[in-house]
């Protein structure tokens, strides 16, 4: 499994366009945390891509988002990319 924010030199076939997100929520003793969101979104991404039978994802775009409501803050990350399978 590989992730790339750009294209790769190897030949590949496109499986699907993918997107997922994760968020970390603030609480009474906890601050919203982008590092936690990033870790969780990569776990989600790996599960999604594995389920598609892809070898990796290219052209990943990580978009951080800060969401606020009256009681909490959310540090979120929205990710898009292209799932690919390597070919010989």
WORA-V619742 format. One record per residue. SS is DSSP state (@ for helix, = for strand, . for the rest). OMEGA is omega in whole degrees, -180 to 180 (* if undefined). D_LAST is the distance of its C-alpha to the last C-alpha in Angstrom with 1 decimal. Layout:
SS;OMEGA;D_LAST  SS;OMEGA;D_LAST
This chain:
.;177;16.5  =;175;16.8  =;178;19.1  .;177;19.2  .;177;22.1  .;177;20.1  .;177;16.8  .;-179;13.9  .;-179;12.2  .;176;8.5  .;-178;6.9  =;171;8.2  =;-180;10.4  =;177;14.0  =;-177;15.7  =;169;19.2  =;-176;21.6  =;173;23.3  =;176;26.7  =;178;28.8  =;175;31.9  =;177;34.1  =;175;37.7  =;-174;40.1  =;175;43.7  .;178;46.8  .;-177;49.6  .;-179;53.0  .;-172;51.8  .;175;48.2  .;174;46.8  .;-168;43.8  .;179;40.9  @;179;37.8  @;177;36.2  @;178;36.7  @;-179;35.2  @;178;32.1  @;-178;31.6  @;-179;32.1  @;177;29.9  @;174;26.9  @;179;27.7  @;179;27.9  @;179;24.6  @;179;22.8  @;-180;24.4  @;-176;23.6  @;177;19.9  @;178;19.7  @;178;21.6  @;-177;19.2  .;-180;16.3  .;177;14.5  .;-179;12.8  =;-179;15.1  =;176;17.2  =;178;17.4  =;178;20.5  =;175;22.8  =;177;26.5  =;-179;29.1  =;179;32.5  =;179;35.5  =;174;38.5  =;-179;42.0  =;-179;43.9  =;166;47.6  .;-173;50.1  .;-176;53.7  .;-173;53.1  .;173;49.6  =;180;46.8  =;174;43.1  =;-175;40.4  =;174;37.3  =;177;33.7  =;-175;31.9  =;171;28.1  =;179;25.7  =;180;22.0  =;177;18.8  =;-177;16.8  =;173;13.0  =;179;10.1  =;177;6.9  .;180;3.8  .;*;0.0
